[in-house]
Amino acid sequence: MVREQPVWAPDRSTIEQSNIEAFRVWLQKRHNLALQDYRSLHRWSVDEPTQFWDSVKDYFGVLSTGRTGPVLLGDRMPEVRWFPATELNYADQVLRYEGTGAAAIVGEGEPGGPASHTVSWSEVRRQISAVAAYLRRLGVGKGDRVAGYLPNIPEAVIAFLATASLGAVWSSCGQDYSAPAAADRIGQLEPVVLVTADGYPYGGKLVDKRESVTSLRAALPTVRATIVVERLGLDLGDLPDATAWAEASAGRHALTPVAVPFGHPLWVLFSSGTTGRPKGIVHSHGGVLLEHLKQMAFHLDLKRGDSYFWYTSPSWMMWNFQVAGLLVGATIVTYDGSPAFPGPDALWSLAARHGVKVLGTSPAYLQACEKARVKPAENRDLGRLRILGATGSVLPPGTYSWVSQELGDRVALASMTGGTDVVSAFAGFVPTEPITAGELSVPCLGVALEAWDANGHPVTDEVGELVITRPLPSMPLHFWNDPDGSRYRDAYFATWPGIWRHGDWITVTGHGSVIVHGRSDSTLNRNGVRMGSADIYHVVEKLPEIRESLVLGIEYPNGGYWMPLFVVLADGAELDDELRRRIRMAIRDGASPKHVPDDVIAVAGIPHTRTGKKLELPLKRLMQGAALSSVVDAQLVDDAALLDVFSSIAAHEQVIRGDSKDKGRHSGL
């Protein structure tokens, strides 16, 4: 595969001043290693995983006990144990920055909502200590679960760190989830304490969550106390065993985080749950700590005092990924409002206001800004912005050009891929390597990433399954309520025992970058040719008439195959024969003739998970005849009314399915 010209490349100063360059030089001196560049460093990190991860631990001076002992027991996933003789606590790494004068957390909200406020490092420690003392008085200890039903606010971060300091286990859910949807998640954990809020601002309105909080509390019989952040100043009335955050976080208390085994549970994250009950994914103190130190310092190049903001929710792993900025002494910005209020440029204004160095968002937001003709740098000081992160879906190549045009060559567009499963990234950005449009620059350090064909052979410059061939410390300890580990093994290791199969189509290029094509479990497979949906989205969503698109590859029991493309039209656009022709020609020229859909159908919108992923697999199953209730929980969809649209299309298709020649039969819904 011929490499195109980079859209961004580091200059000598960027390379020399990067954290990863300092680490490379440190490694060369400490271990007498000849590591000339990132490629050789990465190769060593996967060839010598025990030496690499032990070096990460040493480099950051991770506070721990019991250093003598093996780094890794076992060599076949998932039956491995990292640092079995080591004890530590995630919170210790954050609390070491107490003496610094900069802000630790900046809490931001929408204009007209609760006031922005800054929490210093010393105040963060005081509040963590106070909340931990309050939890101890409630009897919370090692292994107990504390649940958050909260917006993205500083109190959520402090509650998590207080929980972790005790060796208790944290899990959180954003308040955009209904009470039943939240209970489906955190109710599995039988939490003993609930931390919540009375509501949050969104889109210029104040969202009152008191009724949801009361319902959720009633659905959690194991909860013996509730801590309430009075975000909107509303009275929660007769909520049982409720204490105001101001009271729970008051006073000065001694705090020594509890040393726990490296593999002790830190938090439980949940899968999207759109096709079944959400899976609780349990991660460890030590595994997350080392992985996130690596990501924050080496891949995002965060330094002490840098400002770091990712638009996210406590329901999404990127919230945990943002909290990790505290591990390296960065200032994190939390935001609990809409990314498009009071206008589509809201996140850019926030980044300018706080001198953000690393701004994280989604491909959908960047594309929306491009289509709205937002000028991010116009009348804003984005002089400190260096890295623009994007994840959640595949980033189209055209967006790289837009970012380069708007922000210049000093800002790197860092696309990454990973998942809740490892609460991190498998591949993404590093500040010493160039970026090519449509490509993730590198596999991340320590990640033995390959693309495999159907026979389990690695391939280069060909589409294959994303696999990880060696263990990572942040792989799950286990799934919640999976005592024999069967669900965990089935999720990742059923195809190739001992090899992690992630469920994405990727290409590993000859020059070492990674191209993501979409989920392999919703593959387009026409006449035996496997294709990624992202390849179509990249082309179609460049057209000014198209706001968003969704393509499905639907196999029928009789051997039939239907590949429709659903499009959401821009204001004033009409899906006539001419636009259909241009869509097909664009796909033919920009992807291949095999990518051209059987039908192009206009719809009012595309349903997503609450973390922004298109519902490709559930809608495919719906089109194959499954009942709507069996493929998706409407509570977990951003716009549940859109499901009825696709149900109608599915019912219509089933009536006429026998007439495979009747193309263009859907006029739009």
NUTI-606608 format. One line per field, with one value per residue (C-alpha): residue number from 1; residue in one letter; z, x, y. Coordinates in steps of 0.05 Angstrom, whole numbers. Layout:
N
drennu <- c(NUM_...)
kolgu <- c(A_...)
Z <- c(Z_...)
X <- c(X_...)
Y <- c(Y_...)
This chain:
669
drennu <- c(1_2_3_4_5_6_7_8_9_10_11_12_13_14_15_16_17_18_19_20_21_22_23_24_25_26_27_28_29_30_31_32_33_34_35_36_37_38_39_40_41_42_43_44_45_46_47_48_49_50_51_52_53_54_55_56_57_58_59_60_61_62_63_64_65_66_67_68_69_70_71_72_73_74_75_76_77_78_79_80_81_82_83_84_85_86_87_88_89_90_91_92_93_94_95_96_97_98_99_100_101_102_103_104_105_106_107_108_109_110_111_112_113_114_115_116_117_118_119_120_121_122_123_124_125_126_127_128_129_130_131_132_133_134_135_136_137_138_139_140_141_142_143_144_145_146_147_148_149_150_151_152_153_154_155_156_157_158_159_160_161_162_163_164_165_166_167_168_169_170_171_172_173_174_175_176_177_178_179_180_181_182_183_184_185_186_187_188_189_190_191_192_193_194_195_196_197_198_199_200_201_202_203_204_205_206_207_208_209_210_211_212_213_214_215_216_217_218_219_220_221_222_223_224_225_226_227_228_229_230_231_232_233_234_235_236_237_238_239_240_241_242_243_244_245_246_247_248_249_250_251_252_253_254_255_256_257_258_259_260_261_262_263_264_265_266_267_268_269_270_271_272_273_274_275_276_277_278_279_280_281_282_283_284_285_286_287_288_289_290_291_292_293_294_295_296_297_298_299_300_301_302_303_304_305_306_307_308_309_310_311_312_313_314_315_316_317_318_319_320_321_322_323_324_325_326_327_328_329_330_331_332_333_334_335_336_337_338_339_340_341_342_343_344_345_346_347_348_349_350_351_352_353_354_355_356_357_358_359_360_361_362_363_364_365_366_367_368_369_370_371_372_373_374_375_376_377_378_379_380_381_382_383_384_385_386_387_388_389_390_391_392_393_394_395_396_397_398_399_400_401_402_403_404_405_406_407_408_409_410_411_412_413_414_415_416_417_418_419_420_421_422_423_424_425_426_427_428_429_430_431_432_433_434_435_436_437_438_439_440_441_442_443_444_445_446_447_448_449_450_451_452_453_454_455_456_457_458_459_460_461_462_463_464_465_466_467_468_469_470_471_472_473_474_475_476_477_478_479_480_481_482_483_484_485_486_487_488_489_490_491_492_493_494_495_496_497_498_499_500_501_502_503_504_505_506_507_508_509_510_511_512_513_514_515_516_517_518_519_520_521_522_523_524_525_526_527_528_529_530_531_532_533_534_535_536_537_538_539_540_541_542_543_544_545_546_547_548_549_550_551_552_553_554_555_556_557_558_559_560_561_562_563_564_565_566_567_568_569_570_571_572_573_574_575_576_577_578_579_580_581_582_583_584_585_586_587_588_589_590_591_592_593_594_595_596_597_598_599_600_601_602_603_604_605_606_607_608_609_610_611_612_613_614_615_616_617_618_619_620_621_622_623_624_625_626_627_628_629_630_631_632_633_634_635_636_637_638_639_640_641_642_643_644_645_646_647_648_649_650_651_652_653_654_655_656_657_658_659_660_661_662_663_664_665_666_667_668_669)
kolgu <- c(M_V_R_E_Q_P_V_W_A_P_D_R_S_T_I_E_Q_S_N_I_E_A_F_R_V_W_L_Q_K_R_H_N_L_A_L_Q_D_Y_R_S_L_H_R_W_S_V_D_E_P_T_Q_F_W_D_S_V_K_D_Y_F_G_V_L_S_T_G_R_T_G_P_V_L_L_G_D_R_M_P_E_V_R_W_F_P_A_T_E_L_N_Y_A_D_Q_V_L_R_Y_E_G_T_G_A_A_A_I_V_G_E_G_E_P_G_G_P_A_S_H_T_V_S_W_S_E_V_R_R_Q_I_S_A_V_A_A_Y_L_R_R_L_G_V_G_K_G_D_R_V_A_G_Y_L_P_N_I_P_E_A_V_I_A_F_L_A_T_A_S_L_G_A_V_W_S_S_C_G_Q_D_Y_S_A_P_A_A_A_D_R_I_G_Q_L_E_P_V_V_L_V_T_A_D_G_Y_P_Y_G_G_K_L_V_D_K_R_E_S_V_T_S_L_R_A_A_L_P_T_V_R_A_T_I_V_V_E_R_L_G_L_D_L_G_D_L_P_D_A_T_A_W_A_E_A_S_A_G_R_H_A_L_T_P_V_A_V_P_F_G_H_P_L_W_V_L_F_S_S_G_T_T_G_R_P_K_G_I_V_H_S_H_G_G_V_L_L_E_H_L_K_Q_M_A_F_H_L_D_L_K_R_G_D_S_Y_F_W_Y_T_S_P_S_W_M_M_W_N_F_Q_V_A_G_L_L_V_G_A_T_I_V_T_Y_D_G_S_P_A_F_P_G_P_D_A_L_W_S_L_A_A_R_H_G_V_K_V_L_G_T_S_P_A_Y_L_Q_A_C_E_K_A_R_V_K_P_A_E_N_R_D_L_G_R_L_R_I_L_G_A_T_G_S_V_L_P_P_G_T_Y_S_W_V_S_Q_E_L_G_D_R_V_A_L_A_S_M_T_G_G_T_D_V_V_S_A_F_A_G_F_V_P_T_E_P_I_T_A_G_E_L_S_V_P_C_L_G_V_A_L_E_A_W_D_A_N_G_H_P_V_T_D_E_V_G_E_L_V_I_T_R_P_L_P_S_M_P_L_H_F_W_N_D_P_D_G_S_R_Y_R_D_A_Y_F_A_T_W_P_G_I_W_R_H_G_D_W_I_T_V_T_G_H_G_S_V_I_V_H_G_R_S_D_S_T_L_N_R_N_G_V_R_M_G_S_A_D_I_Y_H_V_V_E_K_L_P_E_I_R_E_S_L_V_L_G_I_E_Y_P_N_G_G_Y_W_M_P_L_F_V_V_L_A_D_G_A_E_L_D_D_E_L_R_R_R_I_R_M_A_I_R_D_G_A_S_P_K_H_V_P_D_D_V_I_A_V_A_G_I_P_H_T_R_T_G_K_K_L_E_L_P_L_K_R_L_M_Q_G_A_A_L_S_S_V_V_D_A_Q_L_V_D_D_A_A_L_L_D_V_F_S_S_I_A_A_H_E_Q_V_I_R_G_D_S_K_D_K_G_R_H_S_G_L)
Z <- c(0_-22_34_20_42_117_140_202_219_282_279_314_375_384_382_428_480_480_540_497_472_545_560_500_522_594_570_527_587_639_599_546_491_419_407_351_340_357_313_349_416_400_375_440_482_451_446_519_554_625_618_585_637_694_663_659_733_750_704_737_807_821_896_914_961_948_887_888_848_776_730_694_712_654_580_551_553_592_647_665_727_728_785_833_891_884_925_908_902_841_885_911_843_841_913_902_867_928_938_868_861_795_789_790_763_729_730_671_652_600_600_647_685_749_754_732_790_800_850_871_884_959_958_917_971_1026_993_976_1048_1075_1029_1043_1118_1108_1068_1123_1175_1132_1135_1064_1055_1007_953_970_911_908_849_816_779_761_708_687_746_794_849_806_800_875_894_849_880_951_935_904_963_1008_961_946_874_834_777_746_698_668_686_613_626_654_723_696_647_704_749_695_702_772_803_782_830_892_913_985_971_915_896_854_835_830_756_703_648_576_514_553_599_670_671_737_756_824_802_768_830_874_827_821_897_904_853_893_958_979_983_1055_1042_985_976_935_897_896_826_812_883_882_943_940_994_1027_994_1047_1081_1040_1056_1019_985_1024_1088_1064_1038_1098_1146_1147_1155_1151_1090_1074_1014_1027_992_951_905_834_808_858_824_813_775_734_665_625_552_513_528_464_447_517_590_596_614_674_656_717_713_762_802_775_704_693_729_685_621_634_655_589_548_583_582_519_471_491_514_576_626_696_692_621_611_586_565_533_519_553_603_665_626_575_583_559_626_660_606_623_698_682_666_741_743_709_744_688_700_675_653_666_627_638_582_508_458_414_463_455_386_349_369_444_455_418_462_524_500_488_555_593_549_534_505_491_468_458_420_368_292_292_327_281_220_247_257_186_157_200_174_243_246_309_312_291_349_397_427_414_419_471_434_407_402_379_399_365_381_385_310_249_230_155_116_96_168_173_117_150_216_182_143_205_258_218_225_300_319_309_297_339_320_363_369_431_476_543_544_559_579_532_460_418_364_356_359_384_379_345_283_225_212_146_131_147_185_258_261_305_348_420_463_491_444_400_347_282_226_215_157_165_173_231_191_198_136_115_69_70_111_171_241_296_343_403_409_477_543_567_641_630_599_643_707_691_676_734_754_709_760_712_662_605_582_583_542_493_483_461_456_424_353_367_437_471_421_435_377_384_331_285_213_204_155_182_128_104_137_204_210_223_183_216_171_222_264_237_270_224_163_92_54_-17_-61_-12_-11_60_66_123_131_147_76_52_106_88_17_27_85_45_1_23_17_67_142_163_134_155_112_129_97_109_95_89_103_30_9_-11_6_13_24_35_50_95_90_132_86_100_106_38_4_-32_-48_-121_-177_-190_-117_-116_-178_-149_-84_-123_-167_-107_-74_-138_-148_-75_-51_-105_-148_-97_-44_-84_-44_-71_-46_-21_30_63_138_190_231_249_319_361_428_481_467_394_358_301_316_257_286_322_259_216_260_258_182_184_220_294_340_358_433_424_389_426_491_470_535_512_446_436_397_409_362_303_319_296_229_218_244_189_136_162_160_89_66_93_52_-14_1_-54_-109_-108_-173_-143_-126_-104_-74_-10_-22_46_116)
X <- c(0_30_32_0_30_21_-30_12_84_124_181_247_226_161_199_255_208_159_149_158_226_248_224_261_327_316_305_368_410_376_374_427_376_386_317_326_253_181_178_236_208_141_172_212_150_111_171_190_125_148_209_167_111_161_198_133_121_192_193_132_154_89_79_75_97_123_165_202_165_146_115_71_46_20_28_-39_-97_-140_-108_-53_-36_3_50_20_66_52_4_-15_-74_-95_-112_-40_-16_-65_-54_21_8_-25_29_25_-9_-46_-118_-134_-205_-245_-320_-354_-427_-470_-480_-538_-528_-489_-427_-359_-313_-241_-218_-145_-101_-102_-178_-184_-144_-186_-251_-227_-205_-272_-315_-272_-281_-356_-358_-317_-368_-421_-380_-354_-290_-251_-293_-358_-390_-405_-448_-452_-513_-484_-469_-397_-378_-318_-357_-362_-286_-276_-328_-292_-224_-251_-281_-217_-176_-214_-206_-280_-305_-334_-385_-421_-477_-494_-560_-581_-599_-668_-674_-691_-632_-585_-613_-600_-527_-509_-564_-524_-468_-512_-481_-481_-478_-507_-477_-523_-547_-613_-602_-560_-564_-570_-586_-606_-653_-647_-661_-695_-674_-707_-760_-708_-664_-722_-740_-668_-659_-722_-693_-628_-648_-575_-562_-559_-542_-547_-502_-534_-498_-545_-526_-590_-608_-671_-701_-701_-754_-763_-707_-687_-619_-598_-539_-519_-451_-432_-440_-407_-346_-339_-280_-208_-192_-130_-124_-78_-103_-111_-58_-93_-66_-47_-106_-157_-221_-220_-284_-337_-354_-413_-422_-474_-527_-566_-573_-579_-567_-505_-442_-404_-330_-284_-216_-159_-124_-55_-74_-112_-59_-1_-42_-68_0_26_-31_-32_43_68_9_-26_39_7_53_41_-2_-28_-103_-140_-213_-253_-327_-356_-405_-395_-429_-373_-302_-275_-296_-248_-197_-205_-198_-131_-103_-96_-46_6_-12_-53_-114_-177_-239_-307_-368_-441_-476_-491_-433_-477_-502_-507_-480_-443_-376_-387_-329_-280_-299_-290_-222_-200_-226_-184_-122_-134_-75_-112_-184_-223_-287_-320_-318_-393_-380_-323_-364_-422_-376_-350_-420_-441_-380_-354_-288_-256_-198_-237_-240_-214_-146_-130_-56_-45_-83_-36_-76_-147_-170_-227_-258_-325_-331_-287_-258_-267_-206_-239_-243_-167_-163_-216_-179_-113_-144_-177_-124_-59_0_10_-51_-49_-114_-106_-157_-156_-189_-198_-256_-291_-262_-192_-213_-160_-135_-103_-79_-76_-28_42_75_137_103_67_-7_-38_-111_-156_-102_-85_-10_13_-6_2_61_55_-2_13_-37_-46_-98_-115_-149_-204_-150_-116_-57_-31_-40_-11_-45_-107_-171_-171_-196_-165_-130_-84_-35_-4_-36_-45_-50_-116_-153_-212_-202_-269_-342_-388_-429_-388_-359_-329_-305_-344_-377_-310_-276_-334_-332_-259_-225_-277_-252_-178_-163_-110_-118_-161_-209_-238_-292_-265_-242_-175_-118_-47_-8_61_85_57_-6_-76_-140_-206_-263_-318_-346_-334_-398_-438_-396_-418_-406_-429_-412_-358_-324_-320_-325_-326_-385_-338_-311_-381_-393_-328_-353_-427_-421_-377_-437_-468_-539_-524_-520_-509_-515_-523_-509_-531_-512_-571_-567_-633_-646_-663_-594_-616_-576_-598_-552_-591_-561_-602_-588_-608_-616_-591_-643_-673_-645_-689_-673_-691_-663_-606_-582_-588_-545_-493_-491_-479_-426_-390_-388_-366_-309_-290_-295_-310_-367_-380_-395_-453_-518_-579_-624_-617_-671_-683_-698_-711_-649_-601_-608_-545_-524_-517_-443_-455_-446_-493_-538_-513_-520_-587_-618_-589_-623_-687_-685_-675_-741_-724_-773_-752_-755_-706_-652_-649_-671_-704_-681_-609_-620_-609_-675_-720_-774_-727_-733_-805_-782_-736_-788_-835_-781_-767_-841_-848_-785_-811_-875_-838_-774_-786_-780_-705_-708_-752_-699_-712_-778_-772_-791_-766_-795)
Y <- c(0_67_117_184_250_261_312_324_310_326_375_363_403_364_299_320_350_291_246_184_208_218_147_119_152_128_57_58_79_35_-29_-15_-22_2_33_84_104_88_26_-7_15_-16_-80_-87_-72_-131_-178_-166_-151_-166_-120_-66_-64_-69_-10_31_18_39_100_131_112_76_71_-3_-57_-127_-111_-177_-229_-244_-192_-242_-311_-352_-339_-359_-311_-303_-345_-296_-256_-191_-172_-224_-203_-128_-86_-14_33_74_134_139_160_218_241_249_316_347_399_429_497_486_465_391_393_448_437_469_475_510_585_601_536_521_564_539_523_500_448_453_392_405_411_347_310_341_321_251_242_268_226_164_176_182_117_83_105_71_7_10_-30_-74_-104_-66_-30_44_66_134_161_227_279_292_336_341_307_244_241_253_200_150_165_162_94_69_92_44_-15_-12_-19_39_38_97_113_181_214_213_141_127_96_26_28_50_-4_-56_-38_-19_-62_-124_-102_-98_-31_-8_67_109_176_218_288_325_339_373_427_406_446_508_470_444_369_351_280_275_226_182_183_162_105_82_83_40_-10_-18_-55_-65_11_35_108_159_219_274_329_389_409_448_464_421_388_312_309_241_203_152_154_214_259_322_321_384_344_280_319_366_371_347_274_232_187_130_92_18_-25_-77_-132_-110_-150_-123_-95_-20_-8_-43_-15_-39_-59_-19_-72_-58_-132_-161_-146_-102_-141_-117_-114_-115_-80_-80_-25_-42_-59_6_47_23_26_96_123_97_127_195_207_172_174_239_271_302_335_362_425_412_421_359_356_300_309_247_219_175_119_117_90_157_186_138_155_229_218_186_255_264_207_250_315_345_389_355_393_362_386_365_402_395_398_442_494_552_535_479_511_503_454_498_557_515_491_563_587_536_533_460_421_356_362_297_290_244_239_256_322_341_325_365_425_417_415_475_512_524_562_534_583_645_695_642_630_557_570_516_462_409_344_335_265_228_161_126_111_111_179_193_216_282_304_303_353_398_398_412_469_500_489_486_439_451_409_334_297_235_182_120_52_9_-4_-11_-81_-54_17_42_43_-11_37_112_169_182_251_226_195_228_223_202_217_158_120_110_123_66_7_30_10_-60_-78_-139_-121_-158_-167_-240_-274_-327_-381_-345_-320_-248_-205_-138_-89_-133_-129_-176_-187_-144_-191_-183_-239_-224_-203_-132_-112_-75_-134_-151_-190_-223_-207_-194_-256_-301_-349_-400_-347_-378_-313_-277_-331_-335_-259_-255_-323_-370_-360_-371_-398_-357_-300_-238_-226_-157_-156_-101_-104_-70_-65_-63_-26_-40_24_3_44_17_29_13_-10_-22_-79_-149_-175_-130_-145_-130_-194_-191_-250_-272_-204_-176_-101_-50_-3_55_53_72_124_160_171_184_232_279_296_362_333_277_289_216_146_73_12_-59_-126_-172_-247_-284_-359_-372_-348_-278_-217_-145_-86_-21_47_92_166_226_286_356_411_426_364_313_241_240_197_245_245_169_166_212_171_107_139_168_99_66_116_125_53_1_-25_-80_-27_2_-11_-46_11_82_99_166_164_217_197_141_111_105_78_132_133_150_83_68_8_-33_-103_-94_-63_-118_-170_-130_-132_-207_-215_-212_-176_-106_-121_-179_-140_-73_-41_24_57_52_87_162_170_110_137_122_47_49_76_17_-32_-6_-15_-86_-105_-77_-113_-180_-172_-162_-200_-251_-198_-187_-147_-93_-42_29_6_47_120_143_144)
